[in-house]
Amino acid sequence: MKVVIVRREAKVAFSMDVYTDNLVAELKKIKPDWSIMEIAPKPWSDDSENLWHSGNPIRKYYERYLNHPRAVNQLEADIFHIIDHTDAHVAYGLKKLNKPVIVTCHDLVQYIYPEILKNEARFPAFSMAAWEYSVKGITAADGTIAISNNTAQDVNQWLNIDQEKITVVPNGVGKEFYILDPHKVAEWKQKYVESPAEICLLNVGSNHHRKNIETVLKVVKAIANLNIPIRLWKVGEDFYPEQKQYIQDHNLSQNITLVNNPEHEALINFYNAADILLAPSLYEGFGLTILEAMACGTPTITSNVSSLPEVAGDAAILVEPTDVEGITKAILRLQQDTVFRQNLIDKGLARVKEFTWKKTAEQTANIYEKVVSAKRKVLV
């Protein structure tokens, strides 16, 4: 079988690179006789100084919506897999050419929280229209992969796609996430704390509204007000202006360490060194960070909403995402009850074994074969 993987632009969406890289690597292992080709838009986020520099949106829209789909349409394959729903507009042209295509939908968060574009786009209304045009391309596909049951429900609700055309294929967690030597971790940790007595909370990812960073900051404030040493390691994007203002107003700078987009090795160290992963998101299509933390032996507190309960199972403390008091009590219990803490760690290590990229690839390959077979029957 010949497969074309339609990627995002490299290094534009880190989570998409993780998904695509691991999926392709495992597909090549389980299907060594298959031909797997990858295609991505020409880079538009460069540092050149001419008209097409990264600050000018003309090149972005030209590459994404004209040049890239045209390049994909010219290829021949048994099946095309659009790796990210925000590129699903490519499916429109493939459908016209009667070429089999599937799309992976990771989330439809802009429908639930359209305000997230406020800090992400210069022209939010235009960006929302472009995003909606893209994701509605899922309706042109022969099948949809949803990375969680929650995302599958969203696809059914917001795009009116029949459940029978949606297959849930969970993400995996990479083998590079594991428990490191505790002595080396302890030495590394000293660089990022003021005192060994500090409770070290870890939050990984972006600052979108759905990530609920405001509640994380309120929890840090609540614990600091109890005169308990507390530190937040914010790993990922810088805080938004309003979040920085909150930190300043409540004198929390001394309790927070910001690490912008660390190298992978540093990220593994943060996971291992943290006392707790705090991920109280309001919405997640999957929530891969909680599995990564579990794989590193770090107990996790996460939300009882969207996809997070189905990913966490009974291996995390599930909380109402804006319940500052409840989250604070959960943190203190984890620090004080060593038996409870170890039990949660053990459950987490068992839980992550259920999510492997090999399983993801095997289920995806089965979908390819079913779609191709169905398409051939129709043509005959």
C-alpha positions as CSV (number, residue, x, y, z in Angstrom):
1,M,0.0,0.0,0.0
2,K,1.1,3.5,-0.8
3,V,0.3,6.1,1.9
4,V,0.7,9.8,1.8
5,I,1.0,11.5,5.2
6,V,-0.1,15.2,4.9
7,R,1.8,17.0,7.7
8,R,1.7,20.4,9.2
9,E,4.6,22.9,8.6
10,A,7.6,21.6,10.6
11,K,8.0,23.1,14.1
12,V,4.8,25.1,13.9
13,A,2.8,22.8,16.1
14,F,5.0,20.7,18.4
15,S,2.2,18.3,19.4
16,M,1.5,17.6,15.8
17,D,5.2,16.8,15.2
18,V,5.1,14.3,18.2
19,Y,2.0,12.7,16.8
20,T,3.2,12.4,13.2
21,D,6.8,11.4,14.0
22,N,5.7,8.6,16.3
23,L,2.9,7.4,14.0
24,V,5.1,7.2,10.9
25,A,7.9,5.5,12.8
26,E,5.6,2.8,14.0
27,L,3.8,2.4,10.7
28,K,7.2,1.7,9.1
29,K,7.9,-1.0,11.7
30,I,4.6,-2.8,11.5
31,K,4.2,-2.4,7.7
32,P,7.7,-2.6,6.2
33,D,6.4,-3.4,2.8
34,W,4.3,-0.2,2.6
35,S,5.4,2.9,0.9
36,I,4.9,5.9,3.2
37,M,5.5,9.4,1.8
38,E,5.3,12.6,3.8
39,I,4.4,16.0,2.5
40,A,4.2,19.4,4.3
41,P,3.6,23.0,3.2
42,K,6.6,25.0,2.2
43,P,7.9,26.8,5.3
44,W,6.4,30.3,5.8
45,S,7.7,31.0,9.3
46,D,11.2,32.0,8.3
47,D,13.5,34.9,9.2
48,S,13.8,36.4,5.7
49,E,13.4,40.1,5.3
50,N,11.4,40.3,2.0
51,L,7.7,40.3,1.3
52,W,7.3,36.7,2.4
53,H,8.7,37.1,5.9
54,S,7.0,35.4,8.8
55,G,5.2,38.6,9.9
56,N,3.3,38.8,6.6
57,P,0.2,36.6,6.5
58,I,0.1,36.5,2.7
59,R,2.6,33.8,2.3
60,K,1.0,31.7,5.1
61,Y,-2.4,31.6,3.4
62,Y,-0.9,31.1,0.0
63,E,1.1,28.1,1.1
64,R,-1.6,26.6,3.3
65,Y,-4.7,27.1,1.2
66,L,-3.4,27.1,-2.4
67,N,0.1,25.8,-3.0
68,H,0.0,22.9,-0.4
69,P,-3.4,21.5,-1.5
70,R,-2.4,21.7,-5.1
71,A,0.9,19.8,-4.4
72,V,-1.0,17.1,-2.5
73,N,-3.6,16.7,-5.3
74,Q,-0.8,15.9,-7.8
75,L,0.3,12.9,-5.8
76,E,-0.9,9.3,-6.4
77,A,-1.5,7.0,-3.4
78,D,-3.8,4.3,-2.1
79,I,-4.8,6.6,0.7
80,F,-4.1,10.1,2.0
81,H,-3.9,10.8,5.8
82,I,-4.3,14.4,6.8
83,I,-2.6,14.4,10.1
84,D,-4.3,17.5,11.7
85,H,-7.9,18.7,11.4
86,T,-6.7,22.3,10.8
87,D,-5.4,21.1,7.4
88,A,-8.6,19.3,6.6
89,H,-9.3,21.7,3.8
90,V,-6.9,19.6,1.7
91,A,-9.6,16.9,1.7
92,Y,-11.9,19.1,-0.5
93,G,-9.6,18.7,-3.5
94,L,-8.9,15.0,-2.8
95,K,-12.6,14.2,-2.7
96,K,-13.2,15.9,-6.1
97,L,-10.4,13.6,-7.5
98,N,-12.0,10.6,-5.8
99,K,-8.8,9.9,-3.8
100,P,-9.3,8.1,-0.5
101,V,-8.6,10.4,2.4
102,I,-8.9,10.3,6.2
103,V,-8.3,13.1,8.7
104,T,-7.2,12.9,12.3
105,C,-9.1,15.3,14.5
106,H,-7.3,16.2,17.7
107,D,-9.9,18.7,19.1
108,L,-12.5,21.3,18.1
109,V,-11.6,23.7,20.9
110,Q,-12.3,26.9,18.9
111,Y,-15.9,25.9,18.8
112,I,-16.0,25.5,22.6
113,Y,-13.6,28.4,23.4
114,P,-13.5,30.8,20.4
115,E,-11.9,33.5,22.6
116,I,-8.6,31.6,22.6
117,L,-7.9,33.3,19.2
118,K,-7.8,36.7,21.0
119,N,-4.2,36.2,22.0
120,E,-3.2,34.0,19.1
121,A,-4.3,35.9,16.0
122,R,-4.0,39.5,14.7
123,F,-7.4,39.2,13.1
124,P,-9.4,36.8,15.3
125,A,-12.7,36.9,13.2
126,F,-10.8,36.2,10.0
127,S,-8.7,33.4,11.7
128,M,-11.9,31.8,13.0
129,A,-13.4,31.8,9.6
130,A,-10.3,30.2,8.1
131,W,-10.2,27.6,10.9
132,E,-13.8,26.7,10.4
133,Y,-13.3,26.4,6.6
134,S,-10.5,24.0,7.3
135,V,-12.1,21.8,9.9
136,K,-15.2,21.4,7.9
137,G,-13.0,19.7,5.3
138,I,-13.4,16.7,7.7
139,T,-16.9,16.2,6.2
140,A,-15.2,15.5,2.8
141,A,-13.1,12.7,4.2
142,D,-13.8,9.0,3.9
143,G,-13.2,8.5,7.6
144,T,-12.2,10.4,10.7
145,I,-9.8,9.4,13.4
146,A,-10.6,11.0,16.8
147,I,-7.9,10.8,19.5
148,S,-10.5,10.4,22.3
149,N,-14.2,9.6,22.8
150,N,-14.7,13.2,23.9
151,T,-13.3,14.5,20.5
152,A,-15.4,11.9,18.7
153,Q,-18.5,13.4,20.4
154,D,-17.4,16.9,19.4
155,V,-16.9,15.8,15.8
156,N,-20.4,14.3,15.7
157,Q,-22.0,17.3,17.4
158,W,-20.3,20.2,15.7
159,L,-19.7,18.7,12.2
160,N,-22.7,16.4,12.1
161,I,-20.6,13.4,11.0
162,D,-22.1,10.0,11.7
163,Q,-20.5,8.1,14.5
164,E,-19.9,5.1,12.2
165,K,-17.5,7.3,10.2
166,I,-15.5,8.2,13.3
167,T,-12.9,5.8,14.9
168,V,-11.3,6.6,18.2
169,V,-7.6,5.9,18.2
170,P,-5.8,7.2,21.3
171,N,-2.4,8.7,21.3
172,G,0.6,6.9,22.7
173,V,3.3,8.0,25.1
174,G,6.9,7.8,24.0
175,K,9.4,5.4,25.5
176,E,11.7,8.4,26.1
177,F,9.4,9.3,29.1
178,Y,10.6,7.1,32.0
179,I,11.9,7.3,35.6
180,L,15.4,8.7,35.7
181,D,18.1,8.0,38.3
182,P,16.8,9.8,41.4
183,H,20.3,11.0,42.5
184,K,20.9,12.7,39.2
185,V,17.4,14.2,39.2
186,A,18.0,15.6,42.7
187,E,21.3,17.2,41.6
188,W,19.5,18.7,38.6
189,K,16.6,19.9,40.7
190,Q,18.8,22.1,42.9
191,K,19.2,24.5,40.0
192,Y,15.5,25.2,39.9
193,V,14.5,25.6,43.5
194,E,15.2,28.1,46.3
195,S,14.8,25.5,49.0
196,P,14.6,21.7,49.2
197,A,11.4,22.1,51.2
198,E,9.5,23.6,48.3
199,I,6.5,21.7,46.8
200,C,7.3,21.7,43.1
201,L,4.3,21.9,40.9
202,L,4.7,21.4,37.1
203,N,2.5,22.7,34.4
204,V,3.4,21.9,30.8
205,G,2.1,23.5,27.6
206,S,0.6,26.6,26.2
207,N,-1.3,29.4,27.9
208,H,-4.6,29.1,26.0
209,H,-7.7,30.0,28.0
210,R,-8.6,26.3,28.1
211,K,-5.3,25.5,29.9
212,N,-6.8,27.3,33.0
213,I,-3.5,28.9,34.1
214,E,-5.4,31.5,36.1
215,T,-6.5,28.7,38.5
216,V,-3.0,27.3,38.7
217,L,-1.8,30.8,39.8
218,K,-4.6,31.0,42.4
219,V,-3.5,27.6,43.8
220,V,0.1,28.8,44.1
221,K,-1.2,31.9,45.9
222,A,-3.4,29.8,48.2
223,I,-0.5,27.5,49.2
224,A,1.9,30.5,49.7
225,N,-0.7,32.1,52.0
226,L,-0.4,29.1,54.2
227,N,3.3,29.8,54.6
228,I,4.1,26.5,52.8
229,P,7.1,26.7,50.5
230,I,5.7,26.4,47.0
231,R,7.2,26.6,43.5
232,L,5.5,26.4,40.1
233,W,7.6,25.3,37.1
234,K,5.7,26.7,34.1
235,V,7.2,24.9,31.1
236,G,6.2,26.0,27.7
237,E,4.9,29.4,26.6
238,D,5.4,32.6,28.4
239,F,2.5,34.0,30.5
240,Y,-0.1,36.3,28.9
241,P,0.0,40.0,30.0
242,E,-3.0,39.5,32.3
243,Q,-1.4,36.5,33.9
244,K,1.8,38.5,34.4
245,Q,-0.2,41.2,36.1
246,Y,-1.8,38.7,38.5
247,I,1.7,37.4,39.4
248,Q,2.9,40.9,40.0
249,D,-0.2,42.0,42.0
250,H,0.0,39.0,44.3
251,N,3.8,39.0,44.7
252,L,4.2,35.5,43.2
253,S,7.3,36.0,41.1
254,Q,9.5,34.5,43.8
255,N,7.4,31.3,43.6
256,I,7.4,30.8,39.9
257,T,10.1,29.6,37.4
258,L,9.3,30.0,33.8
259,V,11.1,27.8,31.2
260,N,10.2,28.7,27.6
261,N,10.1,25.6,25.3
262,P,12.9,23.5,26.9
263,E,14.9,20.9,25.1
264,H,13.5,17.4,25.3
265,E,16.1,16.2,27.9
266,A,15.2,19.1,30.2
267,L,11.5,18.4,29.9
268,I,12.1,14.8,31.0
269,N,14.1,16.1,34.0
270,F,11.2,18.5,34.9
271,Y,8.7,15.6,34.8
272,N,11.0,13.5,37.0
273,A,11.9,16.3,39.5
274,A,8.4,17.7,40.0
275,D,6.4,16.6,43.0
276,I,3.1,16.9,41.2
277,L,1.9,17.6,37.6
278,L,-1.0,20.1,37.9
279,A,-3.1,20.1,34.7
280,P,-6.5,21.5,35.5
281,S,-7.5,22.2,31.8
282,L,-11.0,23.3,31.0
283,Y,-10.8,21.3,27.8
284,E,-8.4,18.9,26.1
285,G,-8.7,16.8,23.0
286,F,-6.5,14.2,24.8
287,G,-4.2,15.5,27.5
288,L,-0.9,13.8,26.6
289,T,1.1,15.6,29.4
290,I,-0.7,13.6,32.1
291,L,0.5,10.3,30.6
292,E,4.1,11.7,30.1
293,A,4.1,12.6,33.8
294,M,2.8,9.2,34.9
295,A,5.5,7.5,32.8
296,C,8.1,9.5,34.8
297,G,6.6,8.5,38.1
298,T,5.0,11.8,38.9
299,P,1.6,11.9,40.5
300,T,-1.0,13.9,38.6
301,I,-3.9,16.2,39.4
302,T,-6.1,16.9,36.5
303,S,-9.7,18.0,35.6
304,N,-12.8,15.9,35.7
305,V,-14.0,17.3,32.3
306,S,-13.6,16.7,28.6
307,S,-11.2,13.9,27.6
308,L,-9.1,13.9,30.8
309,P,-11.1,11.4,32.8
310,E,-11.0,8.8,30.0
311,V,-7.2,9.2,29.6
312,A,-6.4,9.4,33.3
313,G,-8.7,6.6,34.5
314,D,-8.2,6.0,38.2
315,A,-4.5,6.9,38.0
316,A,-4.9,10.6,38.8
317,I,-6.7,12.9,41.2
318,L,-9.7,14.3,39.2
319,V,-10.9,17.8,40.3
320,E,-13.4,20.4,39.3
321,P,-11.0,22.6,37.2
322,T,-11.8,26.0,38.9
323,D,-12.0,24.6,42.5
324,V,-9.0,26.3,44.0
325,E,-9.7,25.0,47.5
326,G,-10.2,21.4,46.3
327,I,-7.0,21.4,44.2
328,T,-5.1,22.9,47.2
329,K,-6.3,20.1,49.5
330,A,-5.3,17.5,46.8
331,I,-1.8,18.9,46.6
332,L,-1.3,18.9,50.4
333,R,-2.7,15.4,50.7
334,L,-0.2,14.1,48.1
335,Q,2.6,15.7,50.1
336,Q,1.5,14.4,53.5
337,D,0.1,10.9,52.7
338,T,3.1,8.9,51.4
339,V,1.0,5.7,51.0
340,F,-1.6,7.5,48.9
341,R,1.1,9.2,46.9
342,Q,2.9,5.9,46.1
343,N,-0.4,4.2,45.2
344,L,-1.2,6.9,42.7
345,I,2.3,6.7,41.2
346,D,2.0,2.9,40.8
347,K,-1.4,3.3,39.1
348,G,0.1,5.9,36.8
349,L,2.9,3.6,35.7
350,A,0.4,0.8,35.0
351,R,-1.9,3.2,33.1
352,V,0.6,4.4,30.6
353,K,1.3,0.9,29.4
354,E,-2.2,1.0,27.8
355,F,-1.1,3.8,25.5
356,T,1.6,3.0,23.0
357,W,2.4,4.5,19.6
358,K,2.6,0.9,18.3
359,K,-1.1,0.5,19.2
360,T,-1.9,3.8,17.6
361,A,-0.2,2.8,14.4
362,E,-1.8,-0.7,14.3
363,Q,-5.3,0.8,14.7
364,T,-4.5,3.5,12.1
365,A,-3.2,0.9,9.6
366,N,-6.5,-1.1,10.0
367,I,-8.4,2.1,9.2
368,Y,-6.3,2.6,6.0
369,E,-7.1,-0.9,4.9
370,K,-10.8,-0.7,5.6
371,V,-11.2,2.7,3.8
372,V,-9.2,1.5,0.7
373,S,-11.1,-1.7,0.5
374,A,-14.5,0.1,0.7
375,K,-13.4,2.6,-1.9
376,R,-12.3,-0.2,-4.3
377,K,-15.6,-2.0,-3.9
378,V,-17.5,1.2,-4.8
379,L,-15.3,1.7,-7.9
380,V,-15.9,-1.9,-9.0
